[in-house]
Every structure is written in C-alpha cells, then in structure tokens.
Amino acid sequence: MRRVRILFYWLFFSKNNINFFELLTFLMKPRVDVIAKKFIKNIEDAGEYNKVTFLNISKELYWPKKFSVSGIFQVTAETFDSNDWHYYQYNKTQVEKGEILLDIGTAEGLFPLVVLDKCSHIYMVEPSQYFYNSLNKSFEEDKEKTTIFNLAVGNKKDKVFFNEDSLDGQISNDSKTNRSIDVETVDNLIGENKITYLKADIEGFEYEMLQGAKETISKNKPKIAITTYHKQNNPQEIISLIKSFVPEYNYFVKGIHGEEPKPVMIHFWI
C-alpha cells in the first residue's frame, strides 16, 4: 500500500528529485531484510546485546535486545544502500577525511561506526539509555575519537520525559512511566568546538534542534543531512531556517515519504 501511495504522490504531487528510473527501482525493490542481509555477516548473542558483524566494515555493532532485530535490518539498509532515500551521503554530503561529525539522534550508531576511520572526531547525541549503553559498548575502543551525550537537543535548555520503550524515541508527558532527561541546545553543547558535518534524525524535532544550533551552523557552515519526513516537519520551514543562518547554502531534497508527499531527506552544503 505504501508503494502505491508513493506512486500516486510522484504522479500528482511532487517528485522530490526522484526520476522515473529511481521510482521504478523503489517500486520493485526487495524487502528491507533482504537488502540488509547483503551487508550483514552475522548476528550473534552477546548477553544483553545482539552483536552484529558486517561484510564491508571491520567494526562490530551492539544492538540492545530490548528492540527487535528488524530494526537492525532497517538501519543497515538505510546506511549502506546508496539507492535508499534515507541514505545520508548524497554526492554533495559525503563524509570526507578529517570531518568532525555531530550525529544527533544517533540511536544504534551504525552511521558513525561506518565513517569512524574518516573522521577526526565524532559527537553523538542519543536520549535513549538503551542505545546510549550500546553506543558505549560499540565505541569502547574509540573513546579518544568519540564523545557520547545521553540527552536530547532542542531550542532551549529544558527537561522532558522520554519513553524508553519506544524504538522511535518518543517524548512523553507521562512522568510516571517515563524517564526525565535533559534537553540542551546544540550551541551550548558544542560551544567553541568545531564541526564540519551535521547529521540529524530526531523524530520530528529537527526544526527545534536547528533553532538551537544557529551559532554553530552560522560559524561552521557544516554539511548537513537531515530527515524531514516526520509528521511534525515542514520541509520548507527547515530550508528557510537554515538559509536564514547561512544564505549561501545549496540544498537538495530527496525521496517521497509514504504517508505524505514530503521529502525523506534534505542535504545542505556550501
């Protein structure tokens, strides 16, 4: 049904830089687990984690058993399949040697794991305690090159309640069953440190995060790869906000989301 909706959106709404061949490729693509298994060597028991080894990188990923292995397949396809519309490294937003990456909504950490050798430092922001613990496990031998924050980011310093049972990282008003976490702005978090690449997927809170990253983006002018398909997002507002910080940014929208005819990703570069 999702593929039918995307065909409908492509025909009658916006193509979002998807040509006819790319559309056909998407409509005929195999299930996400089939794609992922082209890159996964093994998934094995490692106590409270599933340890994932890959065919194309030497580093191992630790995935919390709290969450289904189907999530491993999803992030593997998004990270390694360059035809996936959720793929971060568009040809203008490739991670290059010496990058300083700020990964917001890191989750399991596969993206920074893949680009670790290229980066001089990686900052990771992840509110989930489960994923925070697994990130520390995955990057245990790379502490000099990585900084992991267990918090959320927004447009002001705050506290919110976080649903630890949600794979999507849901913010909740329920203080009885959810954990209180700190919210910080990117500007306060990064301060005078430099970044050259900003990647973000934070379940509809991208605009608020960007509002709190004005100084960091204006000063550093990083490459940006940001998801825009969540229900709360207005892609045009995100474009307008970022270009108000740095007018010379180029941008490229990519993909069609299944629920609405909005792009999956927007890439920015100078």
C-alpha positions in Angstrom: 0.0 0.0 0.0 2.9 2.4 0.8 4.4 1.9 -2.6 1.0 2.7 -4.2 0.8 5.9 -2.3 4.3 6.9 -3.3 3.5 6.3 -6.9 0.4 8.4 -6.5 2.4 11.2 -4.9 5.0 11.1 -7.6 2.4 11.3 -10.3 0.2 14.0 -8.9 2.2 16.0 -6.2 5.9 16.3 -6.1 8.7 14.1 -7.5 11.3 15.4 -5.0 14.1 14.8 -7.4 13.1 11.2 -8.0 13.4 10.3 -11.7 11.4 7.6 -13.4 14.1 5.0 -13.2 14.6 5.7 -9.4 10.9 5.4 -8.9 10.8 2.0 -10.7 13.8 0.8 -8.7 12.0 1.7 -5.5 8.7 0.1 -6.5 10.5 -3.1 -7.4 13.0 -3.2 -4.5 13.0 -6.3 -2.3 12.1 -6.2 1.4 14.4 -4.3 3.7 15.7 -7.5 5.4 16.8 -8.9 2.0 18.7 -5.8 1.3 20.3 -5.7 4.7 21.5 -9.3 4.6 23.7 -8.3 1.6 25.8 -6.4 4.1 25.4 -8.3 7.4 27.8 -11.2 8.0 26.4 -12.4 11.3 24.1 -11.5 14.3 25.0 -13.3 17.5 24.1 -13.3 21.1 26.3 -11.1 23.3 24.5 -11.0 26.7 22.1 -8.1 26.8 23.0 -7.2 23.2 23.0 -8.7 19.7 26.5 -8.3 18.2 26.3 -7.5 14.5 29.3 -8.1 12.2 29.3 -6.8 8.7 30.8 -7.8 5.4 32.1 -4.4 4.4 33.4 -2.9 7.7 35.6 -4.4 10.4 33.8 -2.7 13.4 31.1 -4.5 15.3 27.8 -3.0 16.3 26.0 -3.8 19.6 22.2 -3.7 19.3 20.1 -3.8 22.5 18.0 -6.9 22.8 15.3 -4.6 24.1 14.5 -3.9 20.5 13.6 -6.3 17.7 16.3 -7.3 15.2 14.1 -6.0 12.4 15.4 -2.6 13.4 18.9 -3.8 12.6 17.8 -4.6 9.0 16.2 -1.2 8.6 19.2 0.9 9.7 21.6 -1.4 7.7 19.7 -0.8 4.5 19.5 3.0 5.2 23.2 3.2 5.9 24.7 1.0 3.2 22.2 1.1 0.3 23.0 4.2 -1.7 19.7 3.9 -3.5 17.8 4.2 -0.3 16.1 7.7 0.0 17.2 7.8 3.7 20.9 7.5 2.6 22.8 10.3 4.3 25.9 10.5 2.0 24.5 12.2 -1.1 27.3 13.1 -3.5 27.5 16.6 -2.1 27.3 15.5 1.5 29.9 12.7 1.5 31.9 12.2 4.8 35.4 13.1 3.9 38.8 12.6 5.6 39.1 14.8 8.7 35.4 15.5 9.2 34.2 16.4 12.6 30.7 14.8 12.8 27.8 15.8 15.0 25.3 13.0 14.9 22.0 13.9 16.5 19.7 11.0 17.2 22.5 8.5 16.8 20.4 5.6 18.0 22.4 2.4 17.5 25.3 4.3 15.9 25.8 2.5 12.6 26.4 5.7 10.6 29.2 7.0 12.9 30.6 3.4 13.0 30.9 3.4 9.2 32.6 6.8 8.9 34.7 6.5 12.1 38.0 6.0 10.3 37.5 9.1 8.1 36.5 11.4 11.0 38.9 13.2 13.3 36.2 13.3 16.0 32.5 12.3 16.3 30.0 13.8 18.7 26.9 11.6 19.3 23.7 12.7 20.9 21.2 10.0 22.0 18.5 10.3 24.6 17.7 6.5 24.9 19.5 4.9 27.8 19.4 1.6 26.0 21.1 3.0 22.9 23.5 5.1 25.0 24.7 2.0 26.7 25.1 0.1 23.5 27.0 3.0 21.9 29.5 2.9 24.7 29.9 -0.8 24.0 30.3 -0.3 20.2 32.8 2.6 20.6 34.6 1.2 23.7 37.9 1.2 21.9 37.4 4.6 20.3 36.9 6.9 23.3 39.6 9.3 22.1 37.7 10.0 18.9 34.2 10.0 20.2 32.0 11.9 22.7 28.6 10.5 23.5 25.9 12.6 25.1 22.9 10.9 26.8 20.4 13.8 26.4 18.0 15.5 23.9 18.5 18.7 21.9 16.1 21.5 21.3 15.6 25.2 21.1 16.2 25.9 24.8 17.6 24.2 27.9 14.8 22.1 29.4 13.8 18.7 30.8 11.4 16.3 29.2 10.1 12.8 29.8 11.4 10.1 27.4 9.7 6.8 26.6 12.5 4.2 26.8 10.2 1.5 25.4 9.9 3.3 22.1 12.4 2.4 19.3 11.5 5.7 17.7 12.5 7.7 20.8 9.2 9.3 21.8 9.0 12.3 24.0 6.1 11.9 26.5 4.2 14.0 29.1 3.8 10.9 31.3 6.1 11.4 34.3 5.0 8.1 36.0 6.3 5.6 33.5 9.0 7.6 31.6 12.5 8.8 32.4 13.3 12.5 32.8 16.1 13.6 30.5 17.9 16.9 30.0 17.4 19.0 26.8 20.3 21.1 25.7 20.8 23.4 22.6 23.4 22.4 20.1 25.1 25.8 20.6 25.6 25.1 24.3 26.6 21.5 23.7 29.2 22.2 21.1 30.3 25.7 22.3 33.6 26.8 20.7 34.3 23.3 19.3 34.2 22.9 15.6 32.0 20.7 13.5 32.1 20.1 9.7 29.2 17.7 9.3 25.7 17.7 10.9 23.5 14.6 10.6 20.1 14.5 12.3 17.2 12.2 12.6 15.2 13.0 15.7 11.6 12.0 15.0 10.1 15.4 14.1 12.1 17.6 16.5 14.5 18.7 13.7 13.2 22.2 13.5 13.5 22.9 17.2 17.0 21.4 17.2 18.0 23.7 14.4 16.7 26.7 16.2 19.1 25.9 19.0 22.0 25.4 16.5 22.1 28.9 14.9 25.5 29.9 16.1 27.1 26.5 15.4 25.8 26.4 11.9 26.5 30.1 11.1 30.1 29.8 12.4 31.0 26.3 11.0 28.8 26.1 7.9 28.9 22.3 8.1 27.5 19.9 5.5 24.0 18.9 6.7 22.0 15.7 6.1 18.7 15.9 7.9 15.5 13.9 7.8 12.2 15.8 7.0 9.6 13.1 6.6 8.2 13.0 10.2 4.7 14.3 10.6 5.7 17.4 12.6 8.2 18.5 10.0 7.6 21.2 7.4 10.5 20.8 4.9 10.2 24.3 3.5 10.4 25.8 7.1 13.6 23.8 7.6 15.1 25.1 4.4 14.1 28.7 5.2 15.5 28.5 8.7 18.9 27.1 7.6 19.3 29.6 4.8 18.4 32.4 7.2 21.6 31.3 9.1 23.7 30.9 6.0 22.2 32.3 2.8 24.8 30.7 0.5 23.8 27.1 1.4 22.8 24.9 -1.5 20.3 22.3 -0.8 18.8 19.1 -2.4 15.6 17.4 -1.4 15.4 13.6 -1.9 12.7 10.9 -1.7 9.0 10.7 -1.1 7.6 9.6 2.2 4.8 7.0 2.2 2.4 8.9 4.5 2.7 12.3 2.9 4.2 13.7 -0.3 7.1 15.3 1.6 10.9 14.5 1.1 12.6 12.0 3.2 15.9 13.9 3.4 17.3 17.4 2.7 21.0 17.8 2.1 22.8 21.2 2.5 26.3 22.2 1.5 28.3 25.3 0.6 
